[in-house]
């Protein structure tokens, strides 16, 4: 029999409820209308009820909506007005949250308050970083301020003067030409003393592209609709649009020294130790980057020892590489991978059900779907990814012979058996299914330390539960476990400036055993695939956090496996540190400390 979970209904703040109840009590006799079909509250009572204070879930939704409104309105780069407006939004929300009586809130609302305040603070810090990075490259875009002013005017619903707007566009084209001519003349001197890195040049080119798109929308609003606007602005806009496109290429090739035709290019933008520390505080991780790397090295050493044991069991002595190579050859043929995925999914669902490890809603198991990954996407994600749709990475017709072979080897039966459950059930698909049904307002606080950590927690638990049935299965699980440790090591070393992208690739090839194509894809995904700087570290770190919490609550606290897993999912994808505080019944404070020093898993 399942023990009921401690779920506290979150309606409105305690102070608001008390005030409303007192008001209703004092006015009930005087204002209740008993005529008609039955008793009915009076106007004052209904107003007090309808216009009560916002609940914390409502405040979360309101901040998300406020942020979204301004982001859509002011979505152009290089704007001081945009930066000032976003700063004011964050400051106003901090004041609003500071005015809340935190101690009077129910505990679920206290968690929401901590999450929301952390989100606002992080947004303000990100705004500061963005402003600094724009300032770093402003000398490359001297033509931008008058163009941004046109966009700012549009955001204020001010219609442009056609001739003045045409003059601004024409002047911008002249400025672009002059800048490029001056750069070319001083090219050698600039290269000797330039502080413009390739990553900064590419970042600037991306901002110019965004500026061009927003100007295109600005132009399209009045073009042809206003004949005078079209008469003045059409020609200078067409010239400027072409000039901006050329300038984006100029920034990458001439300023950044980037070869745009180099498809294997690995180019990231390291953020440094201070920025990493800020991100760790936001994620409520009480470790430094160096300490996380130390944890990862210990986990990696454990994997190394287990790989040697598996190789011995396969009759290959201490040659884990030969053993892993043998495992990689055990893949299905072209066109057969979807059937293997379905088979492996059925296997893990049965395994979980037989042991009562987690409740799996029938609809969750029924509703996941399959898709096939394009050859282009496999350059960034060489292994399948998942959620409600599992995207299968396997050779496509247009791939080269070597790429086909590496795709099949990297998605062999035993590697796939170790990760289908990561992507589907009990991993990302079940997680997403529950997040859509429980505490949905917390979706804005989605963190990889829970999203990826949840799936990694299951990889760790399934090893303990003897899920691997053979040394080959063990090597499949150990490949991924070593890779998760490696992700911490190479991604943090990259952002600390200790390793180049190429050194990260070499590390994955030499220490984890990736094929080089797949290793390059993993690094490319990590440093230029749109992921945050801590995303790759979050897999193993988040998994270790949930594993440690499981030991606390199930191993020592009397929770059942099923109740623990269900309770974690019902909190949505928020920081494991706050899930821990809530499920342990800790007293929460508005200055909730970040001090959880969770132990590693390696034994």
N, C-alpha and C positions, 0 to 999 in steps of 0.2 A: 504494500500500500504506500502510495506516494505521500510524503509529508508536505502539507501546504506550505508554499513559499511565503515569506514575509513581504507582501506587496502593500504599500501604503498609498491610498488614493490621493492624488495630487489635485486639489481643487483650486484654492486660492490661499494666500498667506493667512496664517492663524489670526493675525491682528485684524485683517479684513473680515474674516468670518465672524470673529467675536463682535466687531463693530456692527456688522449687518444684523446679527442675531439680536443684539441689544436694541437696535433701532426697530426691528420688526416687533419685538416684545412690547416696546413702549407705544407703538402706533396701531397694534393689531385691533384693539377694541374700537378705536375711533375711526379706523379707515377701512375695516373689512366690510365689503358689500355683500350682504346675504340675500339680495333680491335675485330673481331669475332662477337659473337652474341650480345654483349652489353658491357656497362661499367663494369669494374672490378677493385677492389682495388689492389694497388701494393703490393709487398712482404713486405716492411717495415710496411705498414698500417695493413696488415693482422697479421703480427707478433705482433705488438703492441696490437691488439685486442685479439689475441689468448693467449698471454702471460701476460695479465693484472693481477693485484693483485687479490688474492682470495677474494670472498665475505665472509661475516660472516657465512652464512649457510655452505659454503665450508670449512671454518676454523673449524666449529663444527664437520663436517664429518672427517676432517683430524686429529683432536685431538682424536676423538673416534677410528679412524683406527690406529693411532700411539699407543695409549694405548692398543688396542686389539692385535696388533702385538707383543708388548713386553710381554703382559700377557700370550699369547700363547707360546712364546719362553721361558720365564722364569717362568714357572708355578709351580716350586717346592719350598718348604718351607726352612727356616733356611739358606738363602743365602744372604751374605753381598753384593755380586756382583749384585744380583737381586735388592736389596734395593737401592744400589748406582745408578744403571741404571734407575730405576723408579724415583728416586730423580732428576736425571739430566733431564729426560724427562719433569717433571713438571716445573723445573726451566727454561728450555729453552722456554717452552710455556708461562710462565709468562712474560718473556722478550719480546717474540713476540707480546703478547697482549698489553703490555705497550707501544710498539712502534706504535700502531694504533692511528690515529688521531680520538679520540672518538667523539669530538664535530662535526666533519665533516660527521659523519655517519647518514644515515636515522634513524628514531626512531625505526623501527623494528630491524635494525641491532644493535642499542645501547642495546636493550633488549637482543639480542643474545650475545653481548659482555659481558654484566653483568652476564648472565647465564654461559657462557663459563669460564670466570675468576673464578667465584664461584666454578665451577666444578673442575677446576685444583687445586685451593686452598684446596678444600675438599679432593681431592685425595691425596694431599701431607700430609694433616693432618691424613688421614686414614693410609697412609704408616707409619707415625710416630707411630701411635697406634699399628699397626701390628708389627712393629719392637720391640716396648717395650713389647708386649705380648709374642713374641718369646723369647726375652731375659729373661723373667720371668721364662721360663721352660727349658732353654738351659742346665741347670745342670742335667736334666732328660734324655738328649739325647747326651751323650759325644761321641757316635759312629757316629754321623751324619755328621760332617764336611768333612771327606774323601769321604763319599758317595755323598754329595752335590757337591763336586769337580768333580766327574765323570759326573754329570748332567750338570754342568757349562761348562765342556770341550765339551760335546755333543752340547750344545747351540752354542759354538764357532766353530762347525763342525770339531772338533779334534777327530780322531779315537783313541780308547784306545789301550794301550799295553795289550794284553790278559793276560799275566802272572801278570803284575802289577795290573790290574783290579781284577784278582782272589785273589791276596794278600789283596787288600782293602776289598773285600767282606768277606773273611775269618777272617780278623782282626775285622771287624764290628761284626760278630757273636760272637767272643770271648769277645769283649767289652760288648755286650748285656748280655752275661752270667755272666760276672764279676759284672756288675752293679746290676743285679737282686740278685745275691748271697749276695753282700754287703748290699743291701737294706733289705733283709730278716733278715740278722744277726743283723742289727741295727733297726729293725722295731719298737720296742717299743720306743726307744729314738727319732726316726724320727717322730713318730706320736705325741710325746709330744711337739716337737719344730717345726714341719713342717709348712711351709707357703704355701704348695701346696693345694689349695682348690679343692674340687671335680670338679668344673667347669673348673679350669685350667688343671687338670689331663685329663679330657675328651677332652679339646681343644688340648692338646699335643698329645693325642692318635689319634685325627683326622688328625693332621699334620703328624704324623708318617705314617698313612694310605696313605696320599697323597704322601709322600716320597716313600713308597713301590710301589705305582702304577706307578710313574714316573720312578723308577728303572726298573720296569717290561717292560716299553716301551723301555728304554735304552737297556736292555738285548735283547729284541725281535728284535731290529734293526740288530744286528750282528749274533745272534744265528742261526746256521745251514747254514746261508749264508757264514760265515767265519769259515771254519772247525777248524782252530787253536783257534779262540775265543771260539767256543763251547767246544773244548777239555779242555781248561783251566777253563772256567768260569761256565759251566753248573752246576756242582756239588756245588760249593760254593754259587752260586745264589739260587739254590733250597733250600739249608740249610738256607740262610739268609732270603729268602722270608717267610719261615715257622717261623723263629725266630722273624721276625718283626710282623707277625700276632699274635704270642703269646705275644709279648711285648705290643701290643696295648691293649690286655685284661689285662695284668699286670698293665699297667698305670691306667686303670679304676678301677680294683678291689683292688689291693694292695696299690697303691699310692693314688688314689682318694676315696677308700672305697665305690665304686659304685657297686650295685648289677645289673649285666647286664640282669638278668631275671625279674627284676621288671618293668613290662609294665606300671605301673601307676606312675613311677618316674617323678618328676617335677624338672628339673635342668637347671637353667639359668646362665647367666654370667653378673651380674650387672656392669654397667660402671661408675657410680658415677656422681656427680653434674657437675664437670668441663667438662667431655665428653658430657653430655647432653647439656650444654650451647654451646659447639662447634657445636653440631648438630642443635640446634635451630638457631644459627647464619647462618649456611649454608642454612637452610630452610627459612631464612628471617622472623623469628618470634621474635618480640621485647618483649618477656616475659621470665621470669625465670620459671623453673619447678614448684616452689612453687606457683607462680602466676597462672599458668595454672591449678593447682589442685584447687585453690580457685575459679576460673571460673567454673570448673567442679562441684564443690560442690553447687554452686548457681543454675546451670542447673539441678542438681539432685534434689534439694529442690523443684524446679518448677514441675518436674515430679512427685514427691511424692504428691504434692497438687492435681495435675490433676488425679492421680490414685485414690485418695480418692473420688473425685467427680464422677469418673466413677463407683466406687464400690457402691456409694450411688444411682446412677441412675439404677444400676442393682438390687437394693433392698437388698444390703448386708452391709449397714451401712458404717463404716470406715474400713472394713476388705478387703483391696485391695488384700491381698494374696488369700483369698477365691475367690474373683472375678477373679483374674488371673488364679487360678486353674480351675475355671469353663471354662474360655476361652481355656485353654490348652487341655481340653478334647474334643474340637470341631475340631477334625482332621478327614481326610478321611481315608479309609481303605487301606491295603496293595495293591500296584499296581495302586492306583487311584491318586497319587500325580502329575504325569505328566499332567493329564487332568486339575487339579486344577491350575497348573502353567500357562497353556495356557489360561485358563479362566481369570485369574488375569491379565495377560499381555494384553489381549484384552481390559479389563476394563480400565486400566490406559492409554492406547493409545487413547481410545475414550475420556477419561476425559481431557487429554492434548489438543487434537484436538478441542474439543468443545469450549475451552477457549482461543485458539490461544496462548498457553503458549510457544510453541517451534515448529519449523518446523521439522517434522520427515520424512526423505527420505523413499520412499516406499521400496527401497532395504534393508534399515536398519531393517525395520519391517519384511521383508520377510526372512532375512538371518540368524537370530539367531537359535540356535539348542539346543537340550537337551542331557544331559548325566547323568548317575547315579553314585553316589559317593560310593566308596568301603567302607566296614566296617572298614578297617584299617585307611583310610583317615579320617573317621568320628571321630577318636580318637583325631584329631587335629582340624578339622573343622566340628562341629556337625550340622551346619546349611548350607543351600545351598549357593554356591558361583556362580558368574556369569561373564559375558562378552559376547562374541559371542556365547559361549556355557555355558548354565546354568547347573551347576552340582548339581543334586538334592540329598539332604541328606534325606534318608528314610530307614527303616529297610531292611536289606538283610538277606537271609536265614541263613547264618552262625553266625549271631549275637545272643548273649544270650537274654533271655526273658526280663530282666530288661533293657538292652541296646535298644532293639526294642521299648519298651514302651516309653523310654525317647526320642528316636529319633522321634517318632510320635508326642508326646506331644510338643516337642520343635519346630516342624515344622507344627503346627496346622494352620487352615485356616486363623485366624486373624493375627497371627505372620507372616505368609507367605504373606498375603495381604499388610503388611507394608514393605515388603522388595523385592518383585518381581520387583517393579519399581527401586529399588536400584541396582539390578543386571542387568536388561535388559534396558528398555526404561522408563524414560530418563536417567538412570544411566549408568552403566559401558559399556553395549553393545553400546549404542549410542555414548558414549564418545570415545570408541575405534574406532568405525566406522569413526568418524570425525577426530580423531588423525591420522588415516591412510591416510587422504585426505587433511589435512591442516597442514602446518608448520611441516612436517614430520621430518625435521632435529632436531627438539627440543625433539624428543623421548628420547634422551640420558639424558635429564634433568628431566625425569619423577619423580614426587614427590607424595607421598601419601596424602599430604595436598591438592592437587588438585584432584588426582585420587579418593580417598575416600571422600575428602571434597565435590566434585561435587555431589556424590550420597547422602551425608548427607544433603547438601543444599536443595535437593529436598524433603527429609523427612521433613525438617523444613518448607519449602514453602507449601507442601501439607497439613500440619496441618493447616496453616493459611487459606488455600483455602477450608477448610471443607471437605477434602477427606474422613475422617472417617465417616461412616454412622450410627454408633451405639456405645454405650459404650464399646462393645466388640472390635470393630475396634479401638477405642481410646486406650484401654488397649494394643492392639497389637502394635500400634505405640509407646506408652509410654514405653513398655517393651524395645524396641530397643533404644529409646532415653535415657532412664536411663542407658542402657548397654553402650552406646557410652560415656556417662559421666563417668561411672564406669571404662571404659578402660583407660581414662586419669588418674584417681585416682590410680588404682592398678598398671598400668605399670610404671608410673613415681615413685611411692613409692617403687616399686621393684628395679628399677635401682638406686634410691637414697640410697638403702640399708635400708630403713625404714621397709619394709615388706618382709616376706618370701613368697615363692611360695604358701605354704599352707594357709597363711593369705589372699592371693589374692583370692584363691578359696572360702574360707569362706565368704569373702566380696561379691562375686558374688552370692553365695547361699542366704545369709541373706538379702542383700540390693536390689538385682535386682530380685531374685526369680528364678534363674536357678536351674535345677536339678543338683545334684553334678557331675554326669558323664560329662554333658555338660559344667559345670563350669571348671572342670579339663581340658577338651579339649581346652577351650578358653585360659586358662592360659598356657597350654603346647604350644599352637600355638604362643602365645605372646612371651614366653621366650626361646623357643628352636625350633621354627618352621622356622627359616631362615629369620625372619622379622627384620628390623632395630629397634633400641631402641625407636624411636618416632612413629613407624607405628600405634600402637593402639591409641595413643593420636591424631593422624592426622585426624581420622574420624571426630570427633566433632569439633576440632579446625579449620580444613579446611572448614567444613560446616559453622561455625560461620563467618569465613572470607568472604566467598562468599555471605552469607546472609547479612552481613554488606555492602558489595560492591553493592549488589542489592538495598539496601535502599538508598545508595548514588546516583547511576546512574538512577535507575527507579523511586524511591520515590522522589528524589530531582533534578536529572539531566536531566529529560526529555526523557530518553530512553524508548522504548517500551519493554514489557516483552520478546517478540520474538527476538528483536535485541540484547538485553543484553545476553540472553542465547546463541544465535548463536555466538556472538562475543567472549564469554568466551571459547566456544568449539574450535573456530578457532585458539586460541593461543596455542593449545596442552596442555599437562599436566605439566605446569611449575608453579613456585611459585605464589600463589595468590597475594602476595605483588607486584610482577612485572606486573601481569595482571592489577591490580588496577592502578598502575602508568601509564601504557600505555593507558588504556581505558579512564582514566580521562584527558589525554592530558598533564600530568605533564612533565616538563623539566627534562630530565634524565642527571645524571652526572656519571663519572667513579667511583666516591666514593658514589654511591647512598646509602643514609642512610637506616638503618633498624630501623624504628621508628613508624610503624603503630600500634597504640593501639586501636584495633578494639573492639567495645562493644560486650557484650554477647547477647544472644537471649532472655533469660528468662525475662518475664515481670510480 
